[in-house]
Amino acid sequence: MMRTHCLIIILTAPFCALLATADPWPGSASLIFAVDLNVDSPEVIHIANFAVYEQNKRSNENLNLVRILSCREAVRILDNSYSLELLVHNGVQINRYMATVIERPNFRFTLRPFEYELASFELSLYPVP
């Protein structure tokens, strides 16, 4: 019995030490990898529509998604973040926006496995292509 406990401690200690280390750069230890996603995938379309919908609720505007130019996912230990480059119509003209959406696991045991939060939605300085 004692051998089993020692073995468990020996095997889990390096993983615990990895999680407990100080972060030499802000955010670097938590970032596992980043990947560009296909803008035509249903997941990316859902996240882009969520970003525009949340911005409409916050700013009381009537923005409509025209096209998704790019989407980059940053995978972390506890959450994922999506950086989106969007073309959005505001009723008068089409503008380029940069949006960041954070995806977290839902620990409230509901039917939705993930919760989304709009972290930023900003007008881009670059002109529409």
C-alpha positions in Angstrom: 0.0 0.0 0.0 2.8 2.4 0.9 4.5 1.7 -2.5 1.3 2.7 -4.3 1.1 6.0 -2.5 4.8 6.7 -3.2 4.4 5.9 -6.8 1.4 8.2 -7.2 3.3 11.0 -5.5 6.4 10.4 -7.6 4.4 10.4 -10.9 2.3 13.5 -10.1 5.0 15.7 -8.5 6.5 16.9 -11.8 3.1 17.8 -13.2 2.2 19.8 -10.0 5.6 21.5 -10.1 5.0 22.6 -13.7 1.7 24.2 -12.7 3.1 25.9 -9.7 6.1 27.5 -11.4 6.3 31.3 -11.6 5.4 32.8 -15.0 8.6 34.5 -16.4 6.6 36.4 -19.0 2.9 37.3 -18.4 0.7 34.7 -20.0 3.6 32.6 -21.4 3.3 29.5 -19.2 -0.4 29.2 -19.7 -0.2 29.3 -23.5 0.1 25.8 -24.9 -0.2 26.6 -28.7 -1.9 28.9 -31.2 -3.5 27.8 -34.5 -5.2 29.4 -37.4 -8.7 28.1 -37.9 -10.8 27.6 -41.1 -13.1 30.6 -41.3 -15.8 28.5 -43.0 -16.1 26.0 -40.0 -19.4 26.1 -38.1 -17.5 26.7 -34.8 -15.8 29.8 -36.1 -19.1 31.1 -37.7 -20.8 30.6 -34.3 -18.1 32.5 -32.4 -18.2 35.4 -34.9 -22.0 35.6 -34.7 -21.7 35.6 -30.9 -19.2 38.4 -31.0 -21.4 40.6 -33.2 -24.5 39.8 -31.1 -22.8 40.7 -27.9 -21.4 43.9 -29.3 -24.9 44.8 -30.5 -26.2 44.3 -26.9 -23.4 46.3 -25.4 -23.4 49.3 -27.8 -27.1 49.2 -28.8 -26.1 49.2 -32.5 -27.4 47.1 -35.4 -24.2 45.5 -36.7 -24.4 42.6 -39.2 -21.7 40.2 -39.9 -20.6 40.2 -43.6 -17.5 38.0 -43.6 -14.9 36.4 -41.4 -11.4 37.3 -42.6 -9.3 35.3 -40.1 -9.6 33.4 -36.9 -6.7 32.4 -34.6 -7.3 30.2 -31.6 -4.9 30.4 -28.6 -5.2 27.2 -26.5 -4.5 27.6 -22.8 -4.8 25.3 -19.8 -8.1 26.7 -18.5 -9.5 28.5 -21.4 -9.2 29.2 -25.1 -9.3 32.6 -26.8 -10.2 33.4 -30.4 -8.9 36.5 -32.2 -11.2 37.3 -35.1 -10.9 39.7 -37.9 -14.4 40.5 -39.2 -16.1 42.6 -41.9 -19.2 44.1 -40.3 -21.9 46.3 -41.9 -23.2 49.0 -39.6 -26.1 50.1 -41.8 -24.1 52.7 -43.7 -20.8 51.1 -44.6 -18.7 48.0 -44.1 -15.9 48.3 -41.6 -13.1 45.9 -40.4 -13.3 44.9 -36.7 -11.0 43.0 -34.4 -12.7 40.8 -31.8 -11.5 38.6 -29.0 -13.7 35.9 -27.6 -12.8 33.8 -24.6 -14.1 30.3 -24.3 -14.2 28.7 -20.8 -15.5 25.3 -19.7 -18.9 25.5 -18.1 -18.7 24.0 -14.6 -22.4 24.5 -13.8 -23.4 21.2 -15.4 -25.8 22.6 -18.0 -26.3 21.4 -21.6 -23.7 23.9 -22.9 -20.2 22.5 -22.4 -18.6 26.0 -22.9 -19.3 29.6 -22.1 -18.2 32.5 -24.3 -17.3 36.0 -23.2 -16.6 38.9 -25.5 -13.3 40.4 -24.3 -12.9 43.1 -26.9 -14.6 44.4 -30.1 -12.7 47.2 -31.8 -12.7 49.1 -35.1 -9.6 48.2 -37.0 -7.3 50.9 -38.3 -6.7 49.0 -41.6 -9.1 49.7 -44.5 -11.5 47.1 -45.8 -9.8 44.9 -48.5 
